[in-house]
């Protein structure tokens, strides 16, 4: 998990060597406020950017991601919308 990580295949240059050398099964990052859930076939890793749950930023809908981790299995991935950013 890191703040600025990028996404497949455009990972942050500071993070990419670590991901390639020792790929995790799950990589969570943020910064962009752009919701993305995607699987990186190259390193066999689930990539999640949950978007943004706060009211500050340029996103229009507040989001988060919930999933179940059962041993080495990740399942029941769910995007939850919290409503509009502006109140």
mmCIF file as gemmi writes it, N, C-alpha and C atoms, coordinates in Angstrom:
data_model
loop_
_atom_site.group_PDB
_atom_site.id
_atom_site.type_symbol
_atom_site.label_atom_id
_atom_site.label_alt_id
_atom_site.label_comp_id
_atom_site.label_asym_id
_atom_site.label_entity_id
_atom_site.label_seq_id
_atom_site.pdbx_PDB_ins_code
_atom_site.Cartn_x
_atom_site.Cartn_y
_atom_site.Cartn_z
_atom_site.occupancy
_atom_site.B_iso_or_equiv
_atom_site.pdbx_formal_charge
_atom_site.auth_seq_id
_atom_site.auth_asym_id
_atom_site.pdbx_PDB_model_num
ATOM 1 N N . UNK Axp A 1 ? 0.852 -1.163 0 1 0 ? 1 A 1
ATOM 2 C CA . UNK Axp A 1 ? 0 0 0 1 0 ? 1 A 1
ATOM 3 C C . UNK Axp A 1 ? 0.902 1.232 0 1 0 ? 1 A 1
ATOM 4 N N . UNK Axp A 2 ? 0.557 2.177 -0.854 1 0 ? 2 A 1
ATOM 5 C CA . UNK Axp A 2 ? 1.303 3.431 -0.904 1 0 ? 2 A 1
ATOM 6 C C . UNK Axp A 2 ? 0.383 4.532 -1.406 1 0 ? 2 A 1
ATOM 7 N N . UNK Axp A 3 ? 0.795 5.751 -1.228 1 0 ? 3 A 1
ATOM 8 C CA . UNK Axp A 3 ? -0.013 6.875 -1.663 1 0 ? 3 A 1
ATOM 9 C C . UNK Axp A 3 ? 0.047 7.027 -3.187 1 0 ? 3 A 1
ATOM 10 N N . UNK Axp A 4 ? 1.221 7.275 -3.732 1 0 ? 4 A 1
ATOM 11 C CA . UNK Axp A 4 ? 1.37 7.491 -5.171 1 0 ? 4 A 1
ATOM 12 C C . UNK Axp A 4 ? 2.001 6.252 -5.782 1 0 ? 4 A 1
ATOM 13 N N . UNK Axp A 5 ? 1.19 5.443 -6.456 1 0 ? 5 A 1
ATOM 14 C CA . UNK Axp A 5 ? 1.695 4.185 -6.993 1 0 ? 5 A 1
ATOM 15 C C . UNK Axp A 5 ? 1.514 3.999 -8.476 1 0 ? 5 A 1
ATOM 16 N N . UNK Axp A 6 ? 0.663 4.827 -9.089 1 0 ? 6 A 1
ATOM 17 C CA . UNK Axp A 6 ? 0.363 4.621 -10.506 1 0 ? 6 A 1
ATOM 18 C C . UNK Axp A 6 ? -0.581 3.455 -10.685 1 0 ? 6 A 1
ATOM 19 N N . UNK Axp A 7 ? -0.586 2.897 -11.89 1 0 ? 7 A 1
ATOM 20 C CA . UNK Axp A 7 ? -1.466 1.775 -12.186 1 0 ? 7 A 1
ATOM 21 C C . UNK Axp A 7 ? -0.879 0.983 -13.346 1 0 ? 7 A 1
ATOM 22 N N . UNK Axp A 8 ? -1.336 -0.256 -13.542 1 0 ? 8 A 1
ATOM 23 C CA . UNK Axp A 8 ? -0.774 -1.087 -14.605 1 0 ? 8 A 1
ATOM 24 C C . UNK Axp A 8 ? -0.998 -0.467 -15.98 1 0 ? 8 A 1
ATOM 25 N N . UNK Axp A 9 ? -0.021 -0.445 -16.833 1 0 ? 9 A 1
ATOM 26 C CA . UNK Axp A 9 ? 1.396 -0.724 -16.626 1 0 ? 9 A 1
ATOM 27 C C . UNK Axp A 9 ? 2.195 0.535 -16.275 1 0 ? 9 A 1
ATOM 28 N N . UNK Axp A 10 ? 1.511 1.617 -15.958 1 0 ? 10 A 1
ATOM 29 C CA . UNK Axp A 10 ? 2.166 2.911 -15.712 1 0 ? 10 A 1
ATOM 30 C C . UNK Axp A 10 ? 2.366 3.156 -14.214 1 0 ? 10 A 1
ATOM 31 N N . UNK Axp A 11 ? 3.16 2.282 -13.594 1 0 ? 11 A 1
ATOM 32 C CA . UNK Axp A 11 ? 3.437 2.44 -12.174 1 0 ? 11 A 1
ATOM 33 C C . UNK Axp A 11 ? 4.397 3.6 -11.947 1 0 ? 11 A 1
ATOM 34 N N . UNK Axp A 12 ? 4.336 4.161 -10.754 1 0 ? 12 A 1
ATOM 35 C CA . UNK Axp A 12 ? 5.274 5.203 -10.351 1 0 ? 12 A 1
ATOM 36 C C . UNK Axp A 12 ? 6.692 4.625 -10.426 1 0 ? 12 A 1
ATOM 37 N N . UNK Axp A 13 ? 7.655 5.37 -11.013 1 0 ? 13 A 1
ATOM 38 C CA . UNK Axp A 13 ? 9.024 4.862 -11.164 1 0 ? 13 A 1
ATOM 39 C C . UNK Axp A 13 ? 9.677 4.441 -9.845 1 0 ? 13 A 1
ATOM 40 N N . UNK Axp A 14 ? 9.28 5.039 -8.73 1 0 ? 14 A 1
ATOM 41 C CA . UNK Axp A 14 ? 9.858 4.66 -7.437 1 0 ? 14 A 1
ATOM 42 C C . UNK Axp A 14 ? 9.295 3.322 -6.941 1 0 ? 14 A 1
ATOM 43 N N . UNK Axp A 15 ? 8.108 2.948 -7.406 1 0 ? 15 A 1
ATOM 44 C CA . UNK Axp A 15 ? 7.429 1.742 -6.937 1 0 ? 15 A 1
ATOM 45 C C . UNK Axp A 15 ? 7.642 0.555 -7.873 1 0 ? 15 A 1
ATOM 46 N N . UNK Axp A 16 ? 7.737 0.812 -9.161 1 0 ? 16 A 1
ATOM 47 C CA . UNK Axp A 16 ? 7.766 -0.254 -10.163 1 0 ? 16 A 1
ATOM 48 C C . UNK Axp A 16 ? 8.851 -1.304 -9.921 1 0 ? 16 A 1
ATOM 49 N N . UNK Axp A 17 ? 10.097 -0.928 -9.627 1 0 ? 17 A 1
ATOM 50 C CA . UNK Axp A 17 ? 11.115 -1.968 -9.414 1 0 ? 17 A 1
ATOM 51 C C . UNK Axp A 17 ? 10.764 -2.92 -8.27 1 0 ? 17 A 1
ATOM 52 N N . UNK Axp A 18 ? 10.146 -2.413 -7.226 1 0 ? 18 A 1
ATOM 53 C CA . UNK Axp A 18 ? 9.749 -3.251 -6.085 1 0 ? 18 A 1
ATOM 54 C C . UNK Axp A 18 ? 8.624 -4.205 -6.478 1 0 ? 18 A 1
ATOM 55 N N . UNK Axp A 19 ? 7.673 -3.717 -7.269 1 0 ? 19 A 1
ATOM 56 C CA . UNK Axp A 19 ? 6.562 -4.556 -7.708 1 0 ? 19 A 1
ATOM 57 C C . UNK Axp A 19 ? 7.037 -5.683 -8.622 1 0 ? 19 A 1
ATOM 58 N N . UNK Axp A 20 ? 7.984 -5.375 -9.478 1 0 ? 20 A 1
ATOM 59 C CA . UNK Axp A 20 ? 8.498 -6.366 -10.417 1 0 ? 20 A 1
ATOM 60 C C . UNK Axp A 20 ? 9.387 -7.381 -9.695 1 0 ? 20 A 1
ATOM 61 N N . UNK Axp A 21 ? 10.216 -6.914 -8.763 1 0 ? 21 A 1
ATOM 62 C CA . UNK Axp A 21 ? 11.148 -7.798 -8.056 1 0 ? 21 A 1
ATOM 63 C C . UNK Axp A 21 ? 10.434 -8.764 -7.108 1 0 ? 21 A 1
ATOM 64 N N . UNK Axp A 22 ? 9.399 -8.288 -6.441 1 0 ? 22 A 1
ATOM 65 C CA . UNK Axp A 22 ? 8.681 -9.106 -5.47 1 0 ? 22 A 1
ATOM 66 C C . UNK Axp A 22 ? 7.191 -8.768 -5.546 1 0 ? 22 A 1
ATOM 67 N N . UNK Axp A 23 ? 6.513 -9.247 -6.58 1 0 ? 23 A 1
ATOM 68 C CA . UNK Axp A 23 ? 5.118 -8.851 -6.808 1 0 ? 23 A 1
ATOM 69 C C . UNK Axp A 23 ? 4.185 -9.26 -5.671 1 0 ? 23 A 1
ATOM 70 N N . UNK Axp A 24 ? 3.412 -8.31 -5.175 1 0 ? 24 A 1
ATOM 71 C CA . UNK Axp A 24 ? 2.388 -8.652 -4.188 1 0 ? 24 A 1
ATOM 72 C C . UNK Axp A 24 ? 1.171 -9.233 -4.9 1 0 ? 24 A 1
ATOM 73 N N . UNK Axp A 25 ? 0.273 -9.811 -4.168 1 0 ? 25 A 1
ATOM 74 C CA . UNK Axp A 25 ? -0.982 -10.279 -4.769 1 0 ? 25 A 1
ATOM 75 C C . UNK Axp A 25 ? -1.998 -9.148 -4.828 1 0 ? 25 A 1
ATOM 76 N N . UNK Axp A 26 ? -1.809 -8.129 -3.95 1 0 ? 26 A 1
ATOM 77 C CA . UNK Axp A 26 ? -2.71 -6.981 -3.881 1 0 ? 26 A 1
ATOM 78 C C . UNK Axp A 26 ? -1.882 -5.716 -3.723 1 0 ? 26 A 1
ATOM 79 N N . UNK Axp A 27 ? -2.165 -4.724 -4.551 1 0 ? 27 A 1
ATOM 80 C CA . UNK Axp A 27 ? -1.472 -3.436 -4.475 1 0 ? 27 A 1
ATOM 81 C C . UNK Axp A 27 ? -2.528 -2.347 -4.396 1 0 ? 27 A 1
ATOM 82 N N . UNK Axp A 28 ? -2.512 -1.567 -3.307 1 0 ? 28 A 1
ATOM 83 C CA . UNK Axp A 28 ? -3.487 -0.504 -3.096 1 0 ? 28 A 1
ATOM 84 C C . UNK Axp A 28 ? -2.747 0.824 -3.091 1 0 ? 28 A 1
ATOM 85 N N . UNK Axp A 29 ? -3.244 1.768 -3.87 1 0 ? 29 A 1
ATOM 86 C CA . UNK Axp A 29 ? -2.653 3.103 -3.884 1 0 ? 29 A 1
ATOM 87 C C . UNK Axp A 29 ? -3.742 4.126 -4.144 1 0 ? 29 A 1
ATOM 88 N N . UNK Axp A 30 ? -3.379 5.383 -4.075 1 0 ? 30 A 1
ATOM 89 C CA . UNK Axp A 30 ? -4.364 6.438 -4.237 1 0 ? 30 A 1
ATOM 90 C C . UNK Axp A 30 ? -3.811 7.613 -4.998 1 0 ? 30 A 1
ATOM 91 N N . UNK Axp A 31 ? -3.957 8.796 -4.461 1 0 ? 31 A 1
ATOM 92 C CA . UNK Axp A 31 ? -3.466 10.07 -4.96 1 0 ? 31 A 1
ATOM 93 C C . UNK Axp A 31 ? -4.317 10.658 -6.079 1 0 ? 31 A 1
ATOM 94 N N . UNK Axp A 32 ? -4.631 9.881 -7.096 1 0 ? 32 A 1
ATOM 95 C CA . UNK Axp A 32 ? -5.32 10.439 -8.263 1 0 ? 32 A 1
ATOM 96 C C . UNK Axp A 32 ? -6.801 10.706 -8.008 1 0 ? 32 A 1
ATOM 97 N N . UNK Axp A 33 ? -7.381 10.102 -6.999 1 0 ? 33 A 1
ATOM 98 C CA . UNK Axp A 33 ? -8.822 10.163 -6.729 1 0 ? 33 A 1
ATOM 99 C C . UNK Axp A 33 ? -9.636 9.498 -7.83 1 0 ? 33 A 1
ATOM 100 N N . UNK Axp A 34 ? -8.982 8.691 -8.681 1 0 ? 34 A 1
ATOM 101 C CA . UNK Axp A 34 ? -9.665 7.998 -9.773 1 0 ? 34 A 1
ATOM 102 C C . UNK Axp A 34 ? -9.865 6.54 -9.38 1 0 ? 34 A 1
ATOM 103 N N . UNK Axp A 35 ? -11.115 6.128 -9.263 1 0 ? 35 A 1
ATOM 104 C CA . UNK Axp A 35 ? -11.449 4.76 -8.909 1 0 ? 35 A 1
ATOM 105 C C . UNK Axp A 35 ? -10.966 3.806 -10 1 0 ? 35 A 1
ATOM 106 N N . UNK Axp A 36 ? -10.162 2.814 -9.614 1 0 ? 36 A 1
ATOM 107 C CA . UNK Axp A 36 ? -9.713 1.781 -10.547 1 0 ? 36 A 1
ATOM 108 C C . UNK Axp A 36 ? -9.561 0.484 -9.791 1 0 ? 36 A 1
ATOM 109 N N . UNK Axp A 37 ? -10.133 -0.571 -10.339 1 0 ? 37 A 1
ATOM 110 C CA . UNK Axp A 37 ? -9.912 -1.921 -9.851 1 0 ? 37 A 1
ATOM 111 C C . UNK Axp A 37 ? -9.559 -2.73 -11.086 1 0 ? 37 A 1
ATOM 112 N N . UNK Axp A 38 ? -8.315 -3.209 -11.136 1 0 ? 38 A 1
ATOM 113 C CA . UNK Axp A 38 ? -7.877 -3.932 -12.32 1 0 ? 38 A 1
ATOM 114 C C . UNK Axp A 38 ? -6.823 -4.962 -11.943 1 0 ? 38 A 1
ATOM 115 N N . UNK Axp A 39 ? -6.743 -5.992 -12.752 1 0 ? 39 A 1
ATOM 116 C CA . UNK Axp A 39 ? -5.772 -7.048 -12.512 1 0 ? 39 A 1
ATOM 117 C C . UNK Axp A 39 ? -4.601 -6.855 -13.464 1 0 ? 39 A 1
ATOM 118 N N . UNK Axp A 40 ? -3.398 -6.896 -12.914 1 0 ? 40 A 1
ATOM 119 C CA . UNK Axp A 40 ? -2.186 -6.785 -13.719 1 0 ? 40 A 1
ATOM 120 C C . UNK Axp A 40 ? -1.712 -8.198 -14.05 1 0 ? 40 A 1
ATOM 121 N N . UNK Axp A 41 ? -1.999 -8.643 -15.264 1 0 ? 41 A 1
ATOM 122 C CA . UNK Axp A 41 ? -1.623 -9.993 -15.699 1 0 ? 41 A 1
ATOM 123 C C . UNK Axp A 41 ? -0.114 -10.207 -15.694 1 0 ? 41 A 1
ATOM 124 N N . UNK Axp A 42 ? 0.622 -9.148 -15.962 1 0 ? 42 A 1
ATOM 125 C CA . UNK Axp A 42 ? 2.077 -9.281 -16.073 1 0 ? 42 A 1
ATOM 126 C C . UNK Axp A 42 ? 2.715 -9.687 -14.746 1 0 ? 42 A 1
ATOM 127 N N . UNK Axp A 43 ? 2.292 -9.082 -13.646 1 0 ? 43 A 1
ATOM 128 C CA . UNK Axp A 43 ? 2.879 -9.429 -12.351 1 0 ? 43 A 1
ATOM 129 C C . UNK Axp A 43 ? 1.9 -10.228 -11.476 1 0 ? 43 A 1
ATOM 130 N N . UNK Axp A 44 ? 0.737 -10.58 -12.024 1 0 ? 44 A 1
ATOM 131 C CA . UNK Axp A 44 ? -0.267 -11.384 -11.312 1 0 ? 44 A 1
ATOM 132 C C . UNK Axp A 44 ? -0.689 -10.733 -9.994 1 0 ? 44 A 1
ATOM 133 N N . UNK Axp A 45 ? -1.173 -9.497 -10.107 1 0 ? 45 A 1
ATOM 134 C CA . UNK Axp A 45 ? -1.485 -8.699 -8.922 1 0 ? 45 A 1
ATOM 135 C C . UNK Axp A 45 ? -2.787 -7.917 -9.133 1 0 ? 45 A 1
ATOM 136 N N . UNK Axp A 46 ? -3.637 -7.891 -8.117 1 0 ? 46 A 1
ATOM 137 C CA . UNK Axp A 46 ? -4.845 -7.077 -8.15 1 0 ? 46 A 1
ATOM 138 C C . UNK Axp A 46 ? -4.477 -5.658 -7.722 1 0 ? 46 A 1
ATOM 139 N N . UNK Axp A 47 ? -4.799 -4.696 -8.556 1 0 ? 47 A 1
ATOM 140 C CA . UNK Axp A 47 ? -4.499 -3.283 -8.298 1 0 ? 47 A 1
ATOM 141 C C . UNK Axp A 47 ? -5.8 -2.578 -7.94 1 0 ? 47 A 1
ATOM 142 N N . UNK Axp A 48 ? -5.781 -1.844 -6.823 1 0 ? 48 A 1
ATOM 143 C CA . UNK Axp A 48 ? -6.974 -1.095 -6.405 1 0 ? 48 A 1
ATOM 144 C C . UNK Axp A 48 ? -6.593 0.331 -6.053 1 0 ? 48 A 1
ATOM 145 N N . UNK Axp A 49 ? -7.287 1.279 -6.673 1 0 ? 49 A 1
ATOM 146 C CA . UNK Axp A 49 ? -7.293 2.671 -6.242 1 0 ? 49 A 1
ATOM 147 C C . UNK Axp A 49 ? -8.745 2.924 -5.855 1 0 ? 49 A 1
ATOM 148 N N . UNK Axp A 50 ? -9.028 3.109 -4.567 1 0 ? 50 A 1
ATOM 149 C CA . UNK Axp A 50 ? -10.418 3.212 -4.132 1 0 ? 50 A 1
ATOM 150 C C . UNK Axp A 50 ? -11.115 4.522 -4.489 1 0 ? 50 A 1
ATOM 151 N N . UNK Axp A 51 ? -10.427 5.4 -5.187 1 0 ? 51 A 1
ATOM 152 C CA . UNK Axp A 51 ? -11.021 6.693 -5.508 1 0 ? 51 A 1
ATOM 153 C C . UNK Axp A 51 ? -10.795 7.659 -4.372 1 0 ? 51 A 1
ATOM 154 N N . UNK Axp A 52 ? -11.842 8.316 -3.918 1 0 ? 52 A 1
ATOM 155 C CA . UNK Axp A 52 ? -11.708 9.278 -2.828 1 0 ? 52 A 1
ATOM 156 C C . UNK Axp A 52 ? -13.003 9.318 -2.022 1 0 ? 52 A 1
ATOM 157 N N . UNK Axp A 53 ? -12.871 9.216 -0.716 1 0 ? 53 A 1
ATOM 158 C CA . UNK Axp A 53 ? -14.04 9.238 0.161 1 0 ? 53 A 1
ATOM 159 C C . UNK Axp A 53 ? -14.277 10.613 0.769 1 0 ? 53 A 1
ATOM 160 N N . UNK Axp A 54 ? -13.321 11.52 0.596 1 0 ? 54 A 1
ATOM 161 C CA . UNK Axp A 54 ? -13.431 12.839 1.21 1 0 ? 54 A 1
ATOM 162 C C . UNK Axp A 54 ? -14.223 13.841 0.389 1 0 ? 54 A 1
ATOM 163 N N . UNK Axp A 55 ? -14.423 15.004 0.948 1 0 ? 55 A 1
ATOM 164 C CA . UNK Axp A 55 ? -15.184 16.06 0.271 1 0 ? 55 A 1
ATOM 165 C C . UNK Axp A 55 ? -14.286 17.051 -0.463 1 0 ? 55 A 1
ATOM 166 N N . UNK Axp A 56 ? -12.964 16.954 -0.255 1 0 ? 56 A 1
ATOM 167 C CA . UNK Axp A 56 ? -12.048 17.851 -0.962 1 0 ? 56 A 1
ATOM 168 C C . UNK Axp A 56 ? -11.482 17.136 -2.176 1 0 ? 56 A 1
ATOM 169 N N . UNK Axp A 57 ? -11.194 17.889 -3.236 1 0 ? 57 A 1
ATOM 170 C CA . UNK Axp A 57 ? -10.646 17.321 -4.457 1 0 ? 57 A 1
ATOM 171 C C . UNK Axp A 57 ? -11.555 17.588 -5.634 1 0 ? 57 A 1
ATOM 172 N N . UNK Axp A 58 ? -11.184 17.037 -6.766 1 0 ? 58 A 1
ATOM 173 C CA . UNK Axp A 58 ? -11.956 17.315 -7.986 1 0 ? 58 A 1
ATOM 174 C C . UNK Axp A 58 ? -12.888 16.177 -8.37 1 0 ? 58 A 1
ATOM 175 N N . UNK Axp A 59 ? -12.875 15.057 -7.636 1 0 ? 59 A 1
ATOM 176 C CA . UNK Axp A 59 ? -13.779 13.956 -7.935 1 0 ? 59 A 1
ATOM 177 C C . UNK Axp A 59 ? -15.229 14.413 -7.697 1 0 ? 59 A 1
ATOM 178 N N . UNK Axp A 60 ? -16.154 13.794 -8.386 1 0 ? 60 A 1
ATOM 179 C CA . UNK Axp A 60 ? -17.557 14.185 -8.223 1 0 ? 60 A 1
ATOM 180 C C . UNK Axp A 60 ? -18.317 13.244 -7.291 1 0 ? 60 A 1
ATOM 181 N N . UNK Axp A 61 ? -17.966 11.969 -7.283 1 0 ? 61 A 1
ATOM 182 C CA . UNK Axp A 61 ? -18.617 10.98 -6.427 1 0 ? 61 A 1
ATOM 183 C C . UNK Axp A 61 ? -17.586 10.424 -5.445 1 0 ? 61 A 1
ATOM 184 N N . UNK Axp A 62 ? -17.942 10.374 -4.173 1 0 ? 62 A 1
ATOM 185 C CA . UNK Axp A 62 ? -17.055 9.804 -3.157 1 0 ? 62 A 1
ATOM 186 C C . UNK Axp A 62 ? -17.191 8.28 -3.188 1 0 ? 62 A 1
ATOM 187 N N . UNK Axp A 63 ? -16.054 7.583 -3.221 1 0 ? 63 A 1
ATOM 188 C CA . UNK Axp A 63 ? -16.071 6.132 -3.343 1 0 ? 63 A 1
ATOM 189 C C . UNK Axp A 63 ? -15.083 5.473 -2.38 1 0 ? 63 A 1
ATOM 190 N N . UNK Axp A 64 ? -15.338 4.205 -2.141 1 0 ? 64 A 1
ATOM 191 C CA . UNK Axp A 64 ? -14.388 3.344 -1.45 1 0 ? 64 A 1
ATOM 192 C C . UNK Axp A 64 ? -14.584 1.937 -1.998 1 0 ? 64 A 1
ATOM 193 N N . UNK Axp A 65 ? -13.642 1.053 -1.695 1 0 ? 65 A 1
ATOM 194 C CA . UNK Axp A 65 ? -13.709 -0.334 -2.162 1 0 ? 65 A 1
ATOM 195 C C . UNK Axp A 65 ? -13.629 -1.257 -0.952 1 0 ? 65 A 1
ATOM 196 N N . UNK Axp A 66 ? -14.522 -2.244 -0.934 1 0 ? 66 A 1
ATOM 197 C CA . UNK Axp A 66 ? -14.507 -3.257 0.12 1 0 ? 66 A 1
ATOM 198 C C . UNK Axp A 66 ? -14.327 -4.622 -0.545 1 0 ? 66 A 1
ATOM 199 N N . UNK Axp A 67 ? -13.486 -5.465 0.052 1 0 ? 67 A 1
ATOM 200 C CA . UNK Axp A 67 ? -13.297 -6.808 -0.457 1 0 ? 67 A 1
ATOM 201 C C . UNK Axp A 67 ? -12.99 -7.749 0.693 1 0 ? 67 A 1
ATOM 202 N N . UNK Axp A 68 ? -13.112 -9.023 0.434 1 0 ? 68 A 1
ATOM 203 C CA . UNK Axp A 68 ? -12.797 -10.051 1.411 1 0 ? 68 A 1
ATOM 204 C C . UNK Axp A 68 ? -11.474 -10.681 1.031 1 0 ? 68 A 1
ATOM 205 N N . UNK Axp A 69 ? -10.562 -10.771 2.003 1 0 ? 69 A 1
ATOM 206 C CA . UNK Axp A 69 ? -9.306 -11.477 1.797 1 0 ? 69 A 1
ATOM 207 C C . UNK Axp A 69 ? -9.391 -12.746 2.619 1 0 ? 69 A 1
ATOM 208 N N . UNK Axp A 70 ? -9.372 -13.869 1.931 1 0 ? 70 A 1
ATOM 209 C CA . UNK Axp A 70 ? -9.511 -15.181 2.555 1 0 ? 70 A 1
ATOM 210 C C . UNK Axp A 70 ? -8.257 -15.98 2.227 1 0 ? 70 A 1
ATOM 211 N N . UNK Axp A 71 ? -7.28 -15.895 3.112 1 0 ? 71 A 1
ATOM 212 C CA . UNK Axp A 71 ? -5.992 -16.532 2.83 1 0 ? 71 A 1
ATOM 213 C C . UNK Axp A 71 ? -5.325 -15.823 1.666 1 0 ? 71 A 1
ATOM 214 N N . UNK Axp A 72 ? -5.123 -16.543 0.577 1 0 ? 72 A 1
ATOM 215 C CA . UNK Axp A 72 ? -4.522 -15.93 -0.615 1 0 ? 72 A 1
ATOM 216 C C . UNK Axp A 72 ? -5.573 -15.51 -1.631 1 0 ? 72 A 1
ATOM 217 N N . UNK Axp A 73 ? -6.844 -15.728 -1.32 1 0 ? 73 A 1
ATOM 218 C CA . UNK Axp A 73 ? -7.927 -15.374 -2.243 1 0 ? 73 A 1
ATOM 219 C C . UNK Axp A 73 ? -8.526 -14.019 -1.893 1 0 ? 73 A 1
ATOM 220 N N . UNK Axp A 74 ? -8.747 -13.22 -2.922 1 0 ? 74 A 1
ATOM 221 C CA . UNK Axp A 74 ? -9.454 -11.951 -2.783 1 0 ? 74 A 1
ATOM 222 C C . UNK Axp A 74 ? -10.766 -12.093 -3.534 1 0 ? 74 A 1
ATOM 223 N N . UNK Axp A 75 ? -11.863 -11.794 -2.847 1 0 ? 75 A 1
ATOM 224 C CA . UNK Axp A 75 ? -13.172 -12.011 -3.462 1 0 ? 75 A 1
ATOM 225 C C . UNK Axp A 75 ? -14.172 -10.988 -2.948 1 0 ? 75 A 1
ATOM 226 N N . UNK Axp A 76 ? -15.334 -11.005 -3.556 1 0 ? 76 A 1
ATOM 227 C CA . UNK Axp A 76 ? -16.436 -10.13 -3.165 1 0 ? 76 A 1
ATOM 228 C C . UNK Axp A 76 ? -16.04 -8.654 -3.222 1 0 ? 76 A 1
ATOM 229 N N . UNK Axp A 77 ? -15.289 -8.281 -4.224 1 0 ? 77 A 1
ATOM 230 C CA . UNK Axp A 77 ? -14.863 -6.889 -4.383 1 0 ? 77 A 1
ATOM 231 C C . UNK Axp A 77 ? -16.088 -6.033 -4.707 1 0 ? 77 A 1
ATOM 232 N N . UNK Axp A 78 ? -16.257 -4.967 -3.943 1 0 ? 78 A 1
ATOM 233 C CA . UNK Axp A 78 ? -17.451 -4.136 -4.061 1 0 ? 78 A 1
ATOM 234 C C . UNK Axp A 78 ? -17.057 -2.662 -4.037 1 0 ? 78 A 1
ATOM 235 N N . UNK Axp A 79 ? -17.517 -1.914 -5.014 1 0 ? 79 A 1
ATOM 236 C CA . UNK Axp A 79 ? -17.347 -0.459 -5.018 1 0 ? 79 A 1
ATOM 237 C C . UNK Axp A 79 ? -18.539 0.139 -4.314 1 0 ? 79 A 1
ATOM 238 N N . UNK Axp A 80 ? -18.279 1.001 -3.348 1 0 ? 80 A 1
ATOM 239 C CA . UNK Axp A 80 ? -19.341 1.64 -2.586 1 0 ? 80 A 1
ATOM 240 C C . UNK Axp A 80 ? -19.301 3.144 -2.867 1 0 ? 80 A 1
ATOM 241 N N . UNK Axp A 81 ? -20.414 3.662 -3.336 1 0 ? 81 A 1
ATOM 242 C CA . UNK Axp A 81 ? -20.53 5.102 -3.579 1 0 ? 81 A 1
ATOM 243 C C . UNK Axp A 81 ? -21.124 5.763 -2.34 1 0 ? 81 A 1
ATOM 244 N N . UNK Axp A 82 ? -20.466 6.803 -1.873 1 0 ? 82 A 1
ATOM 245 C CA . UNK Axp A 82 ? -20.895 7.52 -0.667 1 0 ? 82 A 1
ATOM 246 C C . UNK Axp A 82 ? -21.705 8.772 -0.989 1 0 ? 82 A 1
ATOM 247 N N . UNK Axp A 83 ? -21.908 9.024 -2.273 1 0 ? 83 A 1
ATOM 248 C CA . UNK Axp A 83 ? -22.676 10.195 -2.673 1 0 ? 83 A 1
ATOM 249 C C . UNK Axp A 83 ? -21.791 11.274 -3.259 1 0 ? 83 A 1
ATOM 250 N N . UNK Axp A 84 ? -22.385 12.395 -3.632 1 0 ? 84 A 1
ATOM 251 C CA . UNK Axp A 84 ? -21.643 13.485 -4.261 1 0 ? 84 A 1
ATOM 252 C C . UNK Axp A 84 ? -20.607 14.103 -3.319 1 0 ? 84 A 1
ATOM 253 N N . UNK Axp A 85 ? -19.53 14.6 -3.902 1 0 ? 85 A 1
ATOM 254 C CA . UNK Axp A 85 ? -18.472 15.256 -3.129 1 0 ? 85 A 1
ATOM 255 C C . UNK Axp A 85 ? -19.001 16.513 -2.463 1 0 ? 85 A 1
ATOM 256 N N . UNK Axp A 86 ? -19.685 17.34 -3.23 1 0 ? 86 A 1
ATOM 257 C CA . UNK Axp A 86 ? -20.224 18.597 -2.697 1 0 ? 86 A 1
ATOM 258 C C . UNK Axp A 86 ? -21.507 18.31 -1.917 1 0 ? 86 A 1
ATOM 259 N N . UNK Axp A 87 ? -21.711 19.017 -0.84 1 0 ? 87 A 1
ATOM 260 C CA . UNK Axp A 87 ? -22.932 18.773 -0.062 1 0 ? 87 A 1
ATOM 261 C C . UNK Axp A 87 ? -23.986 19.815 -0.346 1 0 ? 87 A 1
